[in-house]
């Protein structure tokens, strides 16, 4: 193939996978966990629930954005050569097929298994026995009826605004006297009530549950007393939730986002879910009122919105059907209970691996800093925090104790905007300096800087991480974090906060690589260095673990390195727009995805560098938005024992034969062929290792014997 100098031979769109279709393949891998007989039954319910909430968000953001492009007449092609309209058409087929699969697993596999294991789920209220029916009716009158707002639609009452993601029951009604037309009526299934209604248990019988919408449907006549109910069916809509902010025009970002959040409830309807078999006349009314096309209607054989299965998981009495094979987060050996965290960090860098190791040291880092008389300042970036965040409480306490506290709260963290506005206001009240991100950029980096006055001068302690400062998700997401007081990183951390609060860009960096200005070039340089080594006959090797890979420049660089003979092993949980098995590259590039009990979230990079190996961790994925439109940080890990730990994480995941799927040259993901191989579940391996390390620590503490010093005259 003739190439002009410097031009890649991998620019052809046929060498790339469309980002959105790759995402659907990811949700199918999660669905595979719901199908997997090796998983305990209630875990399978949880995975099915996750596929549903994933799909909701995908529609509200990604599909919505494609629809906006089509409506605006935007025809630019993506890296795989597809226009927005072509992407929507392909997605329509893929998502309809995914939904069919979801309900096939729910109806044919999970419901019968639940019954076998003592949980009966009533599908239709007609299945209730007479006794159960009496209980349900009484429950409706006492608990549900007072909360409902039935709405009729006629010449004086317009079609009501149907909220995004709300579950509703639509009905056709006719006046009791038989006169007049069929009229439309609707009632929202209230989200303030539990959707799963547990029926009284009979001795020795299975537990029985019914969904709230079935309870309402059974009693819908009581809501429209002057009418006969001709038919009633549940429906649910998804709206465009991808609001755009003109930050240059927004006088006050806080107020502007609060205003936009209200609009999210009423964005354009982009998907309508209805029960299969819905009356054609009823559907025609809903369709016309919401201006929704046939392709965006999903006919569902079962309950709409499977996210209720997460609540089902919480039902008492079924612990034996839940996962027991993963230990809870363990203590960190280098940070014994009640230690002075600053003293321990000053002995050497500490690498944390969550959720196998507890997130508590990160919270303690802020808590101790808040109380420590020698701490002068605390600076931190917050992207997503938990509902009742101990970190926020510690920052507020630090400000009240007279420390200089600067917090960057990212108001544009999607679907956490509301939460973050509340925190920002609370922190300001406590006396913290609150920065609201940079115009046009999201601050996605995870960094904390503690400035401490010590005997030999000022010392800076830094925490850098791949995951959010969220103590709740830290139990579910795999992430790594570094605690260090290395001077070069301390200087860089100061520069990061000065850049965020005062727009002063440093002339250079000691150790950190920061997006959007420097990080992408650094990655391209590191990949290219491996390529040059391979071209010179030296070994080239890259291992990268990320959540997503869809940046064209990075993919092109990987293709070229692979073609030059670099061995490239990618561990990518979600979207991957790179293809494997391309001519000239063959098996040099492999891609595997691990979908397991925990959500794989850490970003770890290894470059062989001709024997002078380099390891990095980052807050960024290999996506244009992370590399070009966000403030992200990549940090090196340099201490030999910590590098070994990172290499162990990567190699164990590369050996995973239980939860890993491999991307084939045909563009599909297949589970690893286990024949003749040792069964390795990397997440369980890390759990076992953390438990063992904690046990060794405990034994060492318990066996320490103190011999009193003898005084000899």
C-alpha positions in Angstrom: 0.0 0.0 0.0 1.4 3.4 -1.0 1.6 5.9 1.8 2.6 9.5 1.6 5.1 10.1 4.3 3.5 10.6 7.6 0.1 9.5 6.5 -1.5 6.6 8.2 -2.9 3.6 6.3 -5.5 3.1 8.9 -7.7 6.2 8.3 -10.4 4.2 6.4 -13.7 4.3 8.3 -14.1 0.5 7.8 -11.2 0.1 10.3 -13.4 1.5 13.1 -16.5 0.4 15.0 -19.3 3.0 15.6 -19.2 4.2 19.2 -22.9 3.8 19.9 -23.2 0.2 18.5 -20.1 -0.7 20.6 -22.0 0.6 23.6 -24.9 -1.7 22.8 -22.5 -4.7 22.7 -21.3 -3.6 26.2 -24.9 -3.7 27.6 -25.3 -7.1 26.0 -22.2 -8.3 27.9 -23.9 -7.1 31.1 -27.0 -8.9 30.0 -24.9 -12.0 29.5 -24.3 -11.9 33.3 -28.1 -12.0 33.8 -28.2 -15.1 31.6 -25.1 -16.8 33.2 -26.2 -19.8 35.3 -23.0 -19.6 37.3 -24.2 -16.4 38.9 -26.5 -16.6 42.0 -30.1 -16.0 41.0 -30.5 -12.6 42.8 -27.2 -11.4 41.2 -28.8 -12.2 37.8 -31.8 -10.0 38.7 -29.3 -7.2 39.6 -27.5 -7.4 36.2 -30.8 -7.3 34.4 -31.7 -4.2 36.3 -28.4 -2.6 35.4 -28.9 -3.3 31.7 -32.3 -1.4 32.0 -30.9 1.7 33.8 -27.9 1.7 31.4 -30.3 1.7 28.4 -32.4 4.6 30.0 -29.3 6.8 30.3 -28.1 5.8 26.8 -31.4 7.0 25.3 -31.6 10.2 27.3 -28.1 11.2 26.3 -26.7 9.4 23.3 -29.8 8.7 21.3 -31.1 12.2 22.2 -28.0 13.8 21.0 -28.2 11.9 17.6 -31.8 13.0 17.2 -30.8 16.6 17.9 -28.2 16.3 15.1 -30.7 14.9 12.7 -33.2 17.6 13.5 -30.5 20.2 13.0 -29.6 18.7 9.6 -26.1 17.8 10.8 -24.7 15.2 8.5 -21.0 14.8 9.6 -19.9 11.2 9.7 -18.5 9.5 12.7 -15.1 7.6 12.7 -16.9 4.5 11.3 -18.3 6.6 8.4 -21.9 6.8 9.6 -24.1 9.8 9.5 -26.3 10.6 12.6 -29.4 9.2 10.7 -27.6 6.0 9.8 -26.5 5.6 13.4 -30.1 6.1 14.6 -31.4 3.5 12.1 -28.8 0.9 13.1 -29.4 1.6 16.8 -33.1 1.2 16.4 -32.6 -2.4 15.2 -29.9 -3.1 17.9 -31.9 -1.6 20.9 -35.2 -3.3 19.9 -33.3 -6.6 19.8 -31.6 -5.9 23.2 -35.0 -5.2 24.8 -36.4 -8.4 23.3 -33.5 -10.3 24.9 -34.0 -8.6 28.3 -37.6 -9.7 28.5 -36.9 -13.2 27.2 -34.5 -13.7 30.0 -36.9 -12.2 32.5 -40.0 -14.2 31.4 -38.5 -17.5 30.4 -35.6 -17.9 32.8 -35.7 -15.7 35.9 -39.5 -15.7 36.8 -39.7 -19.6 36.8 -36.4 -19.8 38.8 -37.8 -17.3 41.3 -40.9 -19.4 41.8 -38.8 -22.5 42.3 -36.8 -20.6 44.9 -39.8 -19.4 46.9 -40.7 -16.0 45.3 -43.9 -15.7 43.3 -44.2 -12.6 41.1 -47.8 -11.8 40.1 -47.6 -10.8 36.4 -51.3 -9.8 36.0 -53.6 -8.8 38.8 -56.1 -11.4 37.4 -53.9 -14.1 38.8 -54.6 -13.1 42.4 -56.6 -15.5 44.6 -59.8 -14.1 46.2 -58.0 -13.6 49.6 -55.0 -11.9 47.9 -57.4 -9.7 45.9 -59.1 -8.5 49.1 -55.7 -7.6 50.6 -54.6 -5.7 47.4 -57.9 -3.7 47.3 -57.6 -2.8 50.9 -53.9 -1.8 50.4 -55.0 0.3 47.4 -57.6 2.2 49.4 -55.5 2.8 52.5 -52.0 3.5 50.9 -52.3 4.2 47.2 -55.6 6.0 46.5 -54.8 9.1 48.6 -51.6 9.7 46.7 -52.9 9.4 43.1 -53.9 12.2 40.7 -56.2 10.8 38.0 -56.3 13.1 34.9 -59.0 13.1 32.3 -58.4 14.8 28.9 -61.3 16.6 27.3 -62.1 20.0 25.7 -61.5 21.9 28.9 -58.5 19.7 30.2 -55.5 19.5 27.9 -53.3 16.4 27.6 -51.1 16.5 30.8 -47.3 16.8 30.7 -45.9 13.3 31.2 -42.7 13.4 33.1 -39.5 11.8 31.9 -39.0 8.2 33.0 -42.3 8.2 35.0 -44.5 5.1 34.8 -48.1 5.9 33.9 -51.3 4.1 33.2 -53.3 5.3 30.2 -56.9 4.4 29.8 -59.8 4.9 27.4 -63.0 5.8 29.3 -66.6 6.4 28.3 -69.3 8.3 30.2 -71.5 6.0 32.4 -74.7 7.1 30.5 -73.1 5.7 27.3 -73.2 9.1 25.6 -70.2 10.9 24.0 -66.9 9.8 22.6 -64.2 7.6 24.0 -61.9 9.8 26.1 -58.3 9.5 27.2 -57.4 9.4 30.9 -54.2 8.8 32.7 -52.7 8.4 36.2 -49.0 8.4 37.1 -47.8 5.5 39.2 -46.3 7.4 42.1 -42.6 7.0 42.6 -42.9 8.0 46.2 -44.4 4.6 46.9 -42.6 1.2 46.8 -43.2 -0.4 43.4 -43.0 -3.9 44.9 -46.0 -4.7 47.1 -45.4 -7.8 49.3 -48.5 -9.8 50.1 -49.1 -11.4 53.6 -47.2 -14.6 53.8 -48.9 -17.9 54.5 -47.1 -20.5 56.6 -45.0 -22.8 54.4 -45.8 -21.0 51.2 -43.7 -18.9 48.9 -43.4 -15.1 49.3 -45.7 -13.4 46.9 -45.2 -9.9 45.4 -47.2 -7.7 42.9 -46.1 -4.5 41.2 -47.8 -1.2 42.1 -49.1 -0.6 38.6 -51.0 -3.8 38.7 -52.6 -2.8 42.0 -53.6 0.5 40.5 -54.9 -1.1 37.3 -57.0 -3.5 39.2 -58.7 -0.6 41.0 -58.6 2.0 38.2 -62.4 2.2 38.1 -62.4 3.8 41.6 -60.4 6.8 40.1 -63.0 7.6 37.4 -66.3 7.0 39.0 -68.5 8.6 36.4 -66.9 6.6 33.6 -66.7 3.0 32.4 -63.1 1.9 31.8 -62.9 0.5 28.2 -59.2 -0.5 28.6 -56.1 0.5 30.5 -52.4 -0.1 29.9 -49.1 1.1 31.4 -46.8 3.3 29.3 -43.5 5.1 30.0 -41.6 7.7 28.1 -38.0 8.7 27.8 -37.1 12.3 27.1 -34.1 14.1 25.8 -32.0 14.9 29.0 -28.9 16.2 27.2 -29.2 19.9 27.9 -26.6 22.2 26.5 -25.3 25.2 28.4 -24.0 28.4 26.8 -21.6 29.1 29.7 -20.3 32.3 28.2 -23.8 33.7 28.2 -24.7 32.2 31.6 -24.3 35.0 34.2 -24.6 32.6 37.1 -23.8 29.0 36.3 -25.5 27.8 39.5 -28.8 29.4 38.5 -28.5 28.4 34.9 -28.0 24.7 35.7 -30.9 24.8 38.2 -33.1 26.2 35.4 -32.0 23.6 32.9 -32.6 20.7 35.3 -36.3 21.6 35.4 -36.3 21.4 31.6 -34.9 17.9 31.6 -38.3 16.6 32.8 -40.0 18.0 29.7 -37.4 17.5 26.8 -38.5 16.0 23.5 -40.0 12.4 23.9 -37.5 10.0 22.2 -38.8 6.6 23.3 -42.2 5.2 24.3 -42.6 1.9 26.1 -46.0 0.3 26.1 -47.3 -3.0 27.2 -47.5 -5.5 24.3 -51.1 -5.8 23.1 -52.1 -2.2 24.0 -55.3 -1.1 22.4 -54.6 0.5 19.0 -56.9 3.5 19.7 -55.2 4.3 23.0 -51.7 4.0 21.5 -52.7 6.3 18.6 -53.7 9.1 21.1 -50.4 8.8 23.2 -48.4 8.6 20.0 -50.0 11.7 18.5 -49.8 13.8 21.7 -46.1 12.9 22.2 -45.2 13.3 18.5 -43.4 10.0 18.5 -42.6 7.8 15.5 -43.3 4.1 15.1 -39.6 3.2 15.3 -39.4 4.8 18.8 -42.2 2.6 20.2 -41.1 -0.4 22.2 -43.8 -3.0 22.8 -42.9 -4.8 26.0 -43.9 -8.3 27.0 -43.7 -7.8 30.8 -43.4 -5.0 33.3 -42.1 -1.7 32.0 -38.9 -0.4 33.6 -36.9 -3.4 34.9 -34.9 -1.2 37.3 -37.4 -2.4 40.0 -35.4 -5.6 40.1 -32.7 -3.7 42.1 -35.4 -3.3 44.8 -36.4 -6.9 44.4 -32.7 -7.8 45.2 -33.2 -6.1 48.6 -36.2 -8.3 49.6 -35.4 -10.1 52.9 -35.1 -13.8 53.2 -33.2 -14.5 50.0 -29.5 -14.1 51.2 -28.7 -17.6 50.1 -29.5 -16.6 46.5 -27.0 -13.7 46.6 -23.3 -13.6 45.9 -21.2 -14.8 48.9 -17.9 -15.1 47.0 -16.6 -11.5 47.4 -15.1 -10.3 50.7 -16.0 -6.8 52.0 -13.3 -4.1 51.6 -10.2 -4.9 53.7 -7.9 -2.7 55.8 -4.8 -1.3 54.0 -1.7 -3.0 55.4 0.4 0.2 55.2 -2.2 2.2 57.2 -3.0 0.4 60.4 -6.1 1.6 62.4 -5.6 4.9 64.3 -2.3 5.6 62.6 -1.1 9.2 61.8 -1.7 9.1 58.1 0.8 11.8 57.3 3.6 9.9 59.2 2.8 6.8 57.2 2.8 8.6 53.8 6.1 10.3 54.7 7.7 6.7 54.9 6.9 6.1 51.2 4.1 6.2 48.6 1.0 4.1 49.2 -1.1 2.6 46.4 -4.7 1.8 47.3 -6.8 -0.7 45.3 -10.6 -0.3 45.9 -13.0 -1.9 46.6 -10.7 -4.8 47.7 -9.0 -2.4 50.1 -11.2 0.0 52.0 -11.8 3.6 50.9 -11.6 4.7 54.6 -8.0 6.0 54.3 -9.1 8.5 51.7 -11.8 9.8 54.0 -9.3 9.7 57.0 -6.8 11.7 54.9 -9.3 14.6 54.8 -10.6 14.0 58.4 -7.1 14.1 59.9 -6.2 17.1 57.8 -9.3 18.9 59.1 -8.3 18.4 62.7 -4.5 18.5 62.4 -3.1 21.8 64.0 -0.2 21.8 61.5 -2.4 21.6 58.4 -2.7 25.0 56.7 -4.7 24.3 53.6 -6.8 21.6 51.9 -7.6 21.7 48.2 -9.8 19.1 46.4 -11.7 18.4 43.2 -15.2 16.8 43.6 -17.0 15.3 40.6 -19.6 12.9 42.1 -20.0 12.5 45.8 -22.4 10.3 47.8 -25.7 11.4 49.3 -24.3 11.7 52.9 -20.7 12.3 52.1 -18.2 12.1 55.0 -15.7 13.9 52.8 -18.0 17.0 52.5 -18.5 17.0 56.3 -14.7 16.9 56.9 -14.1 19.7 54.4 -16.7 21.8 56.1 -15.2 21.0 59.5 -11.7 22.0 58.2 -13.0 25.4 57.1 -14.7 25.9 60.5 -11.4 25.0 62.1 -9.8 27.9 60.3 -8.0 26.0 57.5 -7.8 27.4 54.0 -10.2 25.1 52.1 -10.6 25.3 48.3 -13.0 22.9 46.6 -13.7 22.6 42.9 -17.3 21.2 42.6 -18.1 20.2 39.0 -21.7 21.4 38.5 -21.8 19.8 35.1 -21.4 16.2 36.3 -24.3 14.7 34.3 -27.3 13.5 36.5 -25.5 14.7 39.6 -25.9 18.4 38.9 -28.7 18.7 41.6 -26.7 16.9 44.2 -23.6 18.9 43.5 -25.5 22.3 43.7 -26.6 21.3 47.2 -23.0 20.4 48.3 -21.6 23.6 46.7 -24.0 25.8 48.7 -23.3 23.9 51.9 -19.5 24.2 51.6 -19.7 27.9 50.9 -21.8 28.4 54.0 -19.1 26.6 56.0 -16.5 29.0 54.8 -14.8 27.0 51.9 -13.7 28.7 48.7 -15.9 27.0 46.1 -14.9 27.0 42.4 -17.4 25.9 39.8 -15.2 24.3 37.2 -13.8 26.0 34.1 -15.9 27.5 31.2 -16.4 24.9 28.5 -14.6 22.1 30.3 -15.7 19.5 32.9 -13.2 18.9 35.7 -13.1 15.1 35.9 -9.7 14.8 37.6 -9.5 13.3 41.1 -6.9 15.1 43.2 -6.5 16.3 46.9 -3.7 18.4 48.2 -3.0 18.9 51.9 -0.4 21.6 52.8 1.2 21.0 56.2 3.7 23.1 58.2 6.4 20.7 59.5 9.7 21.2 61.4 11.7 21.4 58.2 9.3 23.6 56.4 6.1 23.2 54.3 5.3 19.7 53.1 2.6 18.8 50.5 0.6 15.6 50.8 -1.3 14.5 47.7 -4.0 11.9 46.9 -4.5 11.1 43.2 -7.1 8.6 42.0 -8.9 7.0 39.1 -12.3 7.2 40.8 -14.6 9.7 42.3 -14.5 10.8 46.0 -17.6 8.8 46.6 -17.6 6.5 49.6 -20.7 4.7 48.4 -19.5 3.8 44.8 -16.0 3.0 46.2 -17.6 -0.3 47.5 -18.8 -1.2 44.0 -16.2 0.3 41.5 -12.7 -0.9 41.1 -10.2 2.0 41.3 -6.7 2.8 42.3 -5.4 5.7 44.3 -1.9 7.0 45.2 -1.0 8.7 48.5 2.3 10.6 48.2 4.3 13.5 49.6 6.9 13.4 46.8 8.0 17.0 46.2 7.7 17.0 42.4 4.1 15.8 42.6 3.3 18.3 45.4 4.5 21.1 43.1 2.4 19.9 40.2 -0.6 19.6 42.5 -0.3 23.2 43.5 0.0 24.1 39.8 -3.2 22.2 39.1 -5.2 24.1 41.7 -3.7 27.4 40.6 -4.7 26.6 37.0 -8.3 25.8 38.2 -8.8 28.8 40.4 -6.7 31.4 38.6 -6.2 30.3 35.0 -2.4 30.3 35.4 -1.0 27.6 33.2 2.4 26.3 34.4 5.2 26.4 31.8 5.9 22.7 32.4 5.1 19.8 34.7 7.3 17.6 36.8 5.4 14.4 36.9 1.7 14.9 36.1 0.2 15.0 32.6 -3.0 17.2 32.5 -5.8 17.3 29.9 -7.0 19.1 27.8 -3.7 20.6 26.9 -0.9 18.1 27.5 -2.3 14.6 28.1 -3.2 13.4 24.6 0.2 14.3 23.3 1.8 12.4 26.1 -0.2 9.3 25.3 0.6 9.6 21.6 4.3 10.1 22.4 4.3 6.9 24.7 2.6 4.8 22.0 4.9 6.1 19.3 8.0 5.4 21.5 7.0 1.7 21.6 6.5 1.7 17.9 10.0 3.1 17.3 11.5 0.5 19.6 9.7 -2.3 17.7 10.9 -0.8 14.4 14.5 -0.8 15.7 14.1 -4.6 16.5 13.6 -4.0 20.2 10.6 -5.4 22.2 7.6 -3.2 22.2 4.8 -3.8 24.6 1.7 -1.8 25.8 -0.9 -2.9 28.3 -3.8 -0.4 28.8 -6.8 -0.8 31.0 -9.6 1.8 30.4 -13.4 2.0 30.5 -13.7 3.2 26.9 -11.6 3.6 23.7 -13.0 5.8 21.0 -10.4 8.5 20.2 -9.4 8.2 16.6 -5.9 9.5 17.0 -5.1 7.1 19.8 -6.6 4.1 17.8 -4.6 5.1 14.7 -1.4 5.3 16.8 -2.2 1.8 18.3 -2.8 0.4 14.8 0.5 1.7 13.6 2.4 0.4 16.7 0.7 -3.0 16.3 1.7 -3.1 12.6 5.3 -2.3 13.6 5.2 -5.4 15.9 4.3 -3.9 19.3 2.3 -6.3 21.4 -0.7 -4.4 22.6 -3.1 -5.9 25.2 -6.2 -3.8 25.9 -8.6 -4.4 28.8 -11.6 -2.3 28.0 -14.8 -2.5 30.0 -17.2 -0.6 27.7 -17.0 1.1 24.4 -14.2 0.0 22.0 -14.1 1.5 18.5 -10.9 -0.3 17.6 -11.1 -3.5 15.5 -8.9 -6.6 16.1 -7.4 -8.9 13.5 -6.8 -6.2 10.8 -4.5 -7.1 7.9 -0.9 -6.3 8.8 -1.6 -6.3 12.5 -3.1 -9.7 13.1 -2.8 -10.8 16.7 -0.6 -8.0 17.9 -3.6 -6.2 19.3 -6.0 -8.0 21.6 -9.1 -6.6 23.4 -10.8 -8.1 26.4 -13.7 -6.8 28.5 -14.3 -7.8 32.1 -17.8 -7.5 33.4 -18.1 -8.8 36.9 -19.4 -8.3 40.4 -17.7 -4.9 40.6 -17.7 -2.2 37.9 -14.2 -2.0 36.4 -13.4 1.7 36.6 -9.6 2.0 37.1 -7.4 3.3 34.2 -3.9 1.8 34.3 -1.2 2.0 31.6 2.0 0.0 31.1 4.7 0.8 28.5 7.8 -1.5 28.2 10.1 1.3 27.1 12.9 -1.0 26.1 13.3 -2.4 29.6 12.9 0.9 31.5 9.2 0.2 32.2 6.8 3.0 32.9 3.5 2.7 34.8 0.7 5.3 34.9 -2.8 5.7 36.3 -5.3 8.3 35.2 -8.8 9.8 35.7 -9.1 9.8 31.9 -10.3 7.2 29.3 -9.2 7.2 25.7 -12.1 9.3 24.5 -12.1 12.7 22.8 -14.2 14.2 25.6 -11.6 13.1 28.3 -8.6 14.1 26.3 -9.9 17.3 24.7 -12.8 18.7 26.7 -12.1 17.8 30.4 -9.5 18.6 33.0 -8.0 15.1 33.7 -4.8 14.0 35.4 -2.4 11.1 34.7 0.2 10.3 37.3 3.2 8.0 37.2 3.7 5.2 39.7 7.5 5.0 40.4 8.1 2.9 43.5 9.1 -0.6 42.5 6.8 -2.4 45.0 3.8 -0.3 43.8 4.7 -1.0 40.1 4.7 -4.7 40.9 1.2 -4.3 42.4 0.0 -2.6 39.2 1.6 -5.2 37.0 -0.1 -7.9 39.1 -3.5 -6.2 38.6 -3.0 -6.1 34.8 -1.6 -9.6 34.4 -4.3 -11.2 36.6 -7.0 -9.5 34.5 -5.3 -10.7 31.3 -5.5 -14.3 32.7 -9.1 -14.0 33.7 -11.0 -17.0 32.2 -14.4 -16.5 34.1 -15.5 -12.9 33.6 -13.6 -11.9 30.5 -14.9 -11.6 27.0 -12.7 -11.4 23.9 -13.3 -9.0 21.0 -13.1 -11.2 17.8 -12.1 -10.0 14.4 -15.8 -10.3 13.4 -16.6 -7.5 15.9 -18.4 -9.6 18.5 -17.4 -10.5 22.1 -17.1 -14.1 23.1 -16.4 -15.5 26.6 -13.0 -17.0 27.0 -12.8 -20.7 26.0 -12.2 -22.3 29.4 -11.3 -25.8 28.1 -8.0 -26.9 29.6 -7.5 -23.6 31.4 -7.4 -22.7 35.1 -10.5 -21.0 36.2 -9.4 -17.5 37.2 -11.9 -14.8 38.3 -9.7 -11.7 38.7 -12.0 -9.9 41.0 -12.3 -12.9 43.4 -8.5 -13.3 43.2 -8.0 -9.6 44.4 -10.6 -10.2 47.2 -8.7 -13.2 48.5 -5.4 -11.5 48.3 -6.7 -8.4 50.2 -8.1 -10.7 52.9 -4.8 -12.6 53.2 -2.8 -9.3 53.4 -5.1 -8.0 56.2 -4.8 -11.3 58.1 -1.0 -11.2 57.9 -1.1 -7.6 59.3 -3.4 -8.6 62.1 -1.1 -11.5 63.1 1.9 -9.3 63.1 0.1 -6.8 65.3 -1.1 -9.5 67.7 2.3 -11.2 68.0 4.4 -8.2 68.7 6.1 -8.8 72.0 7.6 -5.9 73.9 10.7 -6.8 76.1 11.2 -4.1 78.8 14.7 -2.6 78.7 16.7 -3.8 81.7 18.7 -1.2 83.7 22.1 -2.5 84.8 23.8 -0.8 87.6 
